[in-house]
Amino acid sequence: MPGDVRRKYTPDGTVVEVRNFSNKCNGMTYDADLNLLVCEHVTSALVRESARRVARDHRAGVRGRGAQQPERRLRPLVGRDLLLRPLVRAFPGFGHPRKRRLGFQGVYRIAPGGGDPELIVGRDEFEMPNGICFTPGRDALLHQRHARAHIKVYDSDADGNISNGRMFFEGVGSGVIEEGIPDGMKCDERGNIWVTGPGGVWVISPAGEHLGTILVPENTGNMTWGGDDWHTLFIPSSTSLYSIRTIVGPRREPYMRVRRR
């Protein structure tokens, strides 16, 4: 994010710029149609970029250098299992300084039929909600980025409503950025939770036991599974992209079932 550039890595080792500037994009995922959903720090927006059309971005207030950019759609999104957080706090080099519009940082959902974001977790429940994932059994997990550096688990229904929050794991480090903090979080096919933390990627069992840590030479902010069989874990860190083969694969998301174009 400090460099404000998005790049694409392909298995042959090629790295190309995709968006420059990137509006300091942070969390990203695909929907079932392979459109890319992007959280942007600069715009405080969740953006959907079309998988099929490429067009110049002329939206007012968005910086760009004239390169061809994916089509950006800012309409209310439609999707199940989608929760988001407002990007309202800026860190040096990472965010975009501006006056905070809310007195809290919340967790929101967009209903399957679309519409405005709905606040689904109490305003005071998290000081800074950050990572989110779902288990194979559809439980939702949320974690606190700083302070207590903990993870909570919630029951989730078919429409993505969550309830009955309770503590799942505490102490993913001390919450100090320089030591490594909980940030990106994923769930594997067996229900284990993979979350960034001090030293690299922590793996936590469904029972809340810290099974071990994948050591990474740099602070790590996120991870995702890829490869032909979804058993390669990609780990973007401070200055580098790492990968490691894993015995287990991810909890299968809708985009993982789509035939690649």
Contacts in CASP RR format, 6 or more apart in sequence:
PFRMAT RR
TARGET T0000
AUTHOR 0000-0000-0000
METHOD contacts of the structure
MODEL  1
MPGDVRRKYTPDGTVVEVRNFSNKCNGMTYDADLNLLVCEHVTSALVRES
ARRVARDHRAGVRGRGAQQPERRLRPLVGRDLLLRPLVRAFPGFGHPRKR
RLGFQGVYRIAPGGGDPELIVGRDEFEMPNGICFTPGRDALLHQRHARAH
IKVYDSDADGNISNGRMFFEGVGSGVIEEGIPDGMKCDERGNIWVTGPGG
VWVISPAGEHLGTILVPENTGNMTWGGDDWHTLFIPSSTSLYSIRTIVGP
RREPYMRVRRR
1 22 0 8 1.000
1 24 0 8 1.000
1 25 0 8 1.000
1 26 0 8 1.000
1 41 0 8 1.000
1 93 0 8 1.000
1 94 0 8 1.000
1 95 0 8 1.000
2 93 0 8 1.000
2 94 0 8 1.000
4 20 0 8 1.000
4 21 0 8 1.000
4 22 0 8 1.000
4 23 0 8 1.000
4 24 0 8 1.000
5 17 0 8 1.000
5 19 0 8 1.000
5 20 0 8 1.000
5 21 0 8 1.000
5 22 0 8 1.000
6 17 0 8 1.000
6 18 0 8 1.000
6 19 0 8 1.000
6 20 0 8 1.000
6 22 0 8 1.000
6 25 0 8 1.000
7 15 0 8 1.000
7 16 0 8 1.000
7 17 0 8 1.000
7 18 0 8 1.000
8 15 0 8 1.000
8 16 0 8 1.000
8 18 0 8 1.000
9 15 0 8 1.000
9 234 0 8 1.000
9 241 0 8 1.000
11 227 0 8 1.000
17 67 0 8 1.000
18 70 0 8 1.000
19 25 0 8 1.000
19 67 0 8 1.000
19 69 0 8 1.000
19 70 0 8 1.000
20 64 0 8 1.000
20 65 0 8 1.000
20 67 0 8 1.000
21 42 0 8 1.000
21 63 0 8 1.000
21 64 0 8 1.000
21 65 0 8 1.000
22 40 0 8 1.000
23 40 0 8 1.000
23 41 0 8 1.000
23 42 0 8 1.000
23 43 0 8 1.000
23 47 0 8 1.000
23 62 0 8 1.000
23 63 0 8 1.000
24 40 0 8 1.000
24 41 0 8 1.000
24 42 0 8 1.000
24 94 0 8 1.000
24 95 0 8 1.000
24 96 0 8 1.000
25 38 0 8 1.000
25 39 0 8 1.000
25 40 0 8 1.000
25 41 0 8 1.000
26 39 0 8 1.000
26 40 0 8 1.000
26 41 0 8 1.000
26 87 0 8 1.000
27 38 0 8 1.000
27 39 0 8 1.000
27 222 0 8 1.000
28 36 0 8 1.000
28 37 0 8 1.000
28 38 0 8 1.000
28 39 0 8 1.000
29 36 0 8 1.000
29 37 0 8 1.000
29 253 0 8 1.000
29 255 0 8 1.000
30 36 0 8 1.000
30 37 0 8 1.000
30 51 0 8 1.000
30 253 0 8 1.000
30 255 0 8 1.000
31 37 0 8 1.000
31 48 0 8 1.000
31 77 0 8 1.000
31 79 0 8 1.000
31 254 0 8 1.000
31 255 0 8 1.000
32 254 0 8 1.000
32 255 0 8 1.000
32 257 0 8 1.000
32 258 0 8 1.000
33 51 0 8 1.000
33 258 0 8 1.000
34 51 0 8 1.000
34 255 0 8 1.000
34 258 0 8 1.000
34 261 0 8 1.000
35 48 0 8 1.000
35 49 0 8 1.000
35 50 0 8 1.000
35 51 0 8 1.000
35 73 0 8 1.000
36 48 0 8 1.000
36 49 0 8 1.000
36 51 0 8 1.000
36 70 0 8 1.000
37 46 0 8 1.000
37 47 0 8 1.000
37 48 0 8 1.000
37 49 0 8 1.000
37 77 0 8 1.000
37 82 0 8 1.000
38 46 0 8 1.000
38 47 0 8 1.000
38 48 0 8 1.000
38 49 0 8 1.000
39 45 0 8 1.000
39 46 0 8 1.000
39 84 0 8 1.000
39 85 0 8 1.000
39 87 0 8 1.000
40 46 0 8 1.000
40 47 0 8 1.000
40 87 0 8 1.000
41 87 0 8 1.000
41 90 0 8 1.000
41 94 0 8 1.000
41 95 0 8 1.000
41 96 0 8 1.000
42 63 0 8 1.000
42 95 0 8 1.000
42 96 0 8 1.000
43 62 0 8 1.000
44 86 0 8 1.000
44 87 0 8 1.000
44 88 0 8 1.000
45 74 0 8 1.000
46 77 0 8 1.000
46 84 0 8 1.000
47 72 0 8 1.000
47 73 0 8 1.000
47 74 0 8 1.000
48 72 0 8 1.000
48 73 0 8 1.000
48 74 0 8 1.000
48 75 0 8 1.000
48 77 0 8 1.000
49 70 0 8 1.000
49 71 0 8 1.000
49 72 0 8 1.000
49 73 0 8 1.000
50 70 0 8 1.000
50 71 0 8 1.000
50 73 0 8 1.000
51 261 0 8 1.000
53 70 0 8 1.000
53 71 0 8 1.000
54 68 0 8 1.000
54 69 0 8 1.000
54 70 0 8 1.000
54 71 0 8 1.000
55 68 0 8 1.000
55 69 0 8 1.000
55 70 0 8 1.000
55 71 0 8 1.000
56 66 0 8 1.000
56 68 0 8 1.000
56 69 0 8 1.000
57 64 0 8 1.000
57 69 0 8 1.000
57 72 0 8 1.000
59 72 0 8 1.000
59 74 0 8 1.000
62 72 0 8 1.000
76 110 0 8 1.000
76 114 0 8 1.000
76 115 0 8 1.000
76 116 0 8 1.000
77 110 0 8 1.000
77 114 0 8 1.000
78 110 0 8 1.000
78 112 0 8 1.000
78 113 0 8 1.000
78 114 0 8 1.000
79 110 0 8 1.000
79 112 0 8 1.000
79 113 0 8 1.000
79 114 0 8 1.000
80 112 0 8 1.000
80 158 0 8 1.000
80 159 0 8 1.000
80 160 0 8 1.000
81 134 0 8 1.000
81 160 0 8 1.000
81 253 0 8 1.000
82 109 0 8 1.000
82 110 0 8 1.000
83 107 0 8 1.000
83 108 0 8 1.000
83 109 0 8 1.000
83 120 0 8 1.000
83 132 0 8 1.000
83 140 0 8 1.000
83 160 0 8 1.000
84 107 0 8 1.000
84 108 0 8 1.000
84 109 0 8 1.000
84 110 0 8 1.000
84 117 0 8 1.000
85 105 0 8 1.000
85 106 0 8 1.000
85 107 0 8 1.000
85 108 0 8 1.000
85 129 0 8 1.000
85 130 0 8 1.000
85 132 0 8 1.000
86 102 0 8 1.000
86 105 0 8 1.000
86 106 0 8 1.000
86 108 0 8 1.000
87 95 0 8 1.000
88 100 0 8 1.000
88 101 0 8 1.000
88 102 0 8 1.000
88 105 0 8 1.000
89 100 0 8 1.000
89 105 0 8 1.000
89 128 0 8 1.000
90 96 0 8 1.000
90 97 0 8 1.000
90 98 0 8 1.000
91 177 0 8 1.000
103 123 0 8 1.000
104 123 0 8 1.000
104 124 0 8 1.000
105 126 0 8 1.000
105 127 0 8 1.000
105 128 0 8 1.000
105 129 0 8 1.000
106 119 0 8 1.000
106 121 0 8 1.000
106 122 0 8 1.000
106 123 0 8 1.000
106 126 0 8 1.000
106 129 0 8 1.000
107 119 0 8 1.000
107 120 0 8 1.000
107 121 0 8 1.000
107 122 0 8 1.000
107 126 0 8 1.000
107 129 0 8 1.000
107 132 0 8 1.000
107 142 0 8 1.000
108 117 0 8 1.000
108 118 0 8 1.000
108 119 0 8 1.000
108 120 0 8 1.000
109 117 0 8 1.000
109 118 0 8 1.000
109 120 0 8 1.000
109 160 0 8 1.000
109 161 0 8 1.000
109 162 0 8 1.000
110 116 0 8 1.000
110 117 0 8 1.000
110 118 0 8 1.000
111 118 0 8 1.000
111 159 0 8 1.000
112 159 0 8 1.000
120 161 0 8 1.000
120 162 0 8 1.000
121 129 0 8 1.000
121 142 0 8 1.000
121 162 0 8 1.000
125 152 0 8 1.000
126 142 0 8 1.000
126 144 0 8 1.000
127 144 0 8 1.000
127 146 0 8 1.000
127 147 0 8 1.000
128 144 0 8 1.000
128 145 0 8 1.000
128 146 0 8 1.000
128 147 0 8 1.000
129 142 0 8 1.000
129 143 0 8 1.000
129 144 0 8 1.000
129 145 0 8 1.000
130 143 0 8 1.000
130 144 0 8 1.000
130 145 0 8 1.000
130 182 0 8 1.000
130 183 0 8 1.000
130 184 0 8 1.000
131 142 0 8 1.000
131 143 0 8 1.000
131 145 0 8 1.000
131 182 0 8 1.000
131 183 0 8 1.000
131 184 0 8 1.000
131 185 0 8 1.000
131 195 0 8 1.000
132 140 0 8 1.000
132 141 0 8 1.000
132 142 0 8 1.000
132 143 0 8 1.000
132 185 0 8 1.000
133 140 0 8 1.000
133 141 0 8 1.000
133 185 0 8 1.000
133 186 0 8 1.000
133 187 0 8 1.000
133 193 0 8 1.000
133 251 0 8 1.000
134 140 0 8 1.000
134 141 0 8 1.000
134 156 0 8 1.000
134 187 0 8 1.000
134 251 0 8 1.000
135 141 0 8 1.000
135 153 0 8 1.000
135 187 0 8 1.000
135 191 0 8 1.000
135 206 0 8 1.000
135 251 0 8 1.000
136 187 0 8 1.000
136 189 0 8 1.000
136 190 0 8 1.000
136 191 0 8 1.000
136 251 0 8 1.000
138 156 0 8 1.000
138 157 0 8 1.000
138 158 0 8 1.000
139 153 0 8 1.000
139 154 0 8 1.000
139 155 0 8 1.000
139 156 0 8 1.000
140 153 0 8 1.000
140 154 0 8 1.000
140 155 0 8 1.000
140 156 0 8 1.000
140 160 0 8 1.000
140 162 0 8 1.000
141 151 0 8 1.000
141 152 0 8 1.000
141 153 0 8 1.000
141 154 0 8 1.000
141 168 0 8 1.000
141 185 0 8 1.000
141 187 0 8 1.000
141 193 0 8 1.000
142 151 0 8 1.000
142 152 0 8 1.000
142 154 0 8 1.000
143 149 0 8 1.000
143 150 0 8 1.000
143 151 0 8 1.000
143 152 0 8 1.000
143 172 0 8 1.000
143 182 0 8 1.000
143 185 0 8 1.000
143 195 0 8 1.000
144 150 0 8 1.000
144 151 0 8 1.000
144 152 0 8 1.000
144 182 0 8 1.000
145 175 0 8 1.000
145 181 0 8 1.000
145 182 0 8 1.000
145 183 0 8 1.000
146 175 0 8 1.000
146 177 0 8 1.000
146 181 0 8 1.000
147 175 0 8 1.000
148 170 0 8 1.000
148 171 0 8 1.000
149 170 0 8 1.000
149 171 0 8 1.000
149 172 0 8 1.000
149 173 0 8 1.000
149 174 0 8 1.000
149 175 0 8 1.000
149 181 0 8 1.000
149 182 0 8 1.000
150 167 0 8 1.000
150 168 0 8 1.000
150 169 0 8 1.000
150 170 0 8 1.000
150 171 0 8 1.000
150 172 0 8 1.000
151 167 0 8 1.000
151 168 0 8 1.000
151 169 0 8 1.000
151 170 0 8 1.000
151 172 0 8 1.000
151 182 0 8 1.000
151 185 0 8 1.000
151 193 0 8 1.000
151 195 0 8 1.000
151 204 0 8 1.000
152 165 0 8 1.000
152 166 0 8 1.000
152 167 0 8 1.000
152 168 0 8 1.000
153 165 0 8 1.000
153 166 0 8 1.000
153 167 0 8 1.000
153 168 0 8 1.000
154 162 0 8 1.000
154 163 0 8 1.000
154 164 0 8 1.000
154 165 0 8 1.000
154 166 0 8 1.000
155 162 0 8 1.000
155 163 0 8 1.000
155 164 0 8 1.000
155 165 0 8 1.000
156 162 0 8 1.000
168 193 0 8 1.000
168 208 0 8 1.000
169 193 0 8 1.000
169 204 0 8 1.000
169 208 0 8 1.000
169 210 0 8 1.000
172 181 0 8 1.000
172 182 0 8 1.000
172 195 0 8 1.000
172 197 0 8 1.000
172 198 0 8 1.000
172 202 0 8 1.000
173 179 0 8 1.000
173 180 0 8 1.000
173 181 0 8 1.000
173 182 0 8 1.000
173 197 0 8 1.000
173 198 0 8 1.000
174 198 0 8 1.000
175 181 0 8 1.000
175 182 0 8 1.000
177 219 0 8 1.000
178 219 0 8 1.000
179 198 0 8 1.000
180 196 0 8 1.000
180 197 0 8 1.000
180 198 0 8 1.000
180 199 0 8 1.000
180 200 0 8 1.000
180 219 0 8 1.000
180 220 0 8 1.000
181 196 0 8 1.000
181 197 0 8 1.000
181 198 0 8 1.000
182 195 0 8 1.000
182 196 0 8 1.000
182 197 0 8 1.000
183 195 0 8 1.000
183 196 0 8 1.000
183 197 0 8 1.000
183 220 0 8 1.000
183 221 0 8 1.000
183 222 0 8 1.000
184 195 0 8 1.000
184 196 0 8 1.000
184 221 0 8 1.000
184 222 0 8 1.000
184 223 0 8 1.000
185 193 0 8 1.000
185 194 0 8 1.000
185 195 0 8 1.000
185 196 0 8 1.000
186 193 0 8 1.000
186 194 0 8 1.000
186 195 0 8 1.000
186 223 0 8 1.000
186 224 0 8 1.000
186 225 0 8 1.000
186 250 0 8 1.000
186 251 0 8 1.000
187 193 0 8 1.000
187 194 0 8 1.000
187 250 0 8 1.000
187 251 0 8 1.000
188 194 0 8 1.000
188 246 0 8 1.000
188 248 0 8 1.000
188 249 0 8 1.000
188 250 0 8 1.000
188 251 0 8 1.000
189 248 0 8 1.000
189 249 0 8 1.000
189 250 0 8 1.000
189 251 0 8 1.000
189 252 0 8 1.000
190 206 0 8 1.000
190 248 0 8 1.000
191 206 0 8 1.000
191 251 0 8 1.000
192 203 0 8 1.000
192 204 0 8 1.000
192 205 0 8 1.000
192 206 0 8 1.000
192 211 0 8 1.000
192 248 0 8 1.000
193 203 0 8 1.000
193 204 0 8 1.000
193 205 0 8 1.000
193 206 0 8 1.000
193 208 0 8 1.000
194 201 0 8 1.000
194 202 0 8 1.000
194 203 0 8 1.000
194 204 0 8 1.000
194 223 0 8 1.000
194 233 0 8 1.000
195 201 0 8 1.000
195 202 0 8 1.000
195 204 0 8 1.000
196 202 0 8 1.000
196 220 0 8 1.000
196 221 0 8 1.000
196 222 0 8 1.000
196 223 0 8 1.000
197 213 0 8 1.000
197 220 0 8 1.000
199 213 0 8 1.000
199 215 0 8 1.000
199 216 0 8 1.000
199 219 0 8 1.000
199 220 0 8 1.000
200 213 0 8 1.000
200 214 0 8 1.000
200 215 0 8 1.000
200 216 0 8 1.000
200 219 0 8 1.000
200 220 0 8 1.000
200 235 0 8 1.000
201 213 0 8 1.000
201 214 0 8 1.000
201 216 0 8 1.000
201 220 0 8 1.000
201 223 0 8 1.000
201 233 0 8 1.000
201 235 0 8 1.000
202 210 0 8 1.000
202 212 0 8 1.000
202 213 0 8 1.000
203 210 0 8 1.000
203 211 0 8 1.000
203 212 0 8 1.000
203 213 0 8 1.000
203 214 0 8 1.000
204 210 0 8 1.000
204 211 0 8 1.000
205 211 0 8 1.000
214 233 0 8 1.000
214 235 0 8 1.000
214 244 0 8 1.000
216 235 0 8 1.000
216 237 0 8 1.000
216 242 0 8 1.000
217 237 0 8 1.000
217 240 0 8 1.000
218 237 0 8 1.000
218 238 0 8 1.000
218 239 0 8 1.000
218 240 0 8 1.000
219 237 0 8 1.000
219 238 0 8 1.000
220 235 0 8 1.000
220 236 0 8 1.000
220 237 0 8 1.000
221 236 0 8 1.000
221 237 0 8 1.000
222 235 0 8 1.000
222 236 0 8 1.000
223 233 0 8 1.000
223 234 0 8 1.000
223 235 0 8 1.000
223 236 0 8 1.000
224 233 0 8 1.000
224 234 0 8 1.000
224 250 0 8 1.000
225 231 0 8 1.000
225 232 0 8 1.000
225 233 0 8 1.000
225 234 0 8 1.000
225 246 0 8 1.000
225 249 0 8 1.000
225 250 0 8 1.000
226 232 0 8 1.000
226 233 0 8 1.000
226 234 0 8 1.000
230 249 0 8 1.000
230 250 0 8 1.000
230 252 0 8 1.000
230 256 0 8 1.000
231 245 0 8 1.000
231 246 0 8 1.000
231 247 0 8 1.000
231 248 0 8 1.000
231 249 0 8 1.000
232 243 0 8 1.000
232 244 0 8 1.000
232 245 0 8 1.000
232 246 0 8 1.000
233 243 0 8 1.000
233 244 0 8 1.000
233 245 0 8 1.000
233 246 0 8 1.000
234 241 0 8 1.000
234 242 0 8 1.000
234 243 0 8 1.000
235 241 0 8 1.000
235 242 0 8 1.000
235 243 0 8 1.000
235 244 0 8 1.000
236 242 0 8 1.000
250 256 0 8 1.000
END
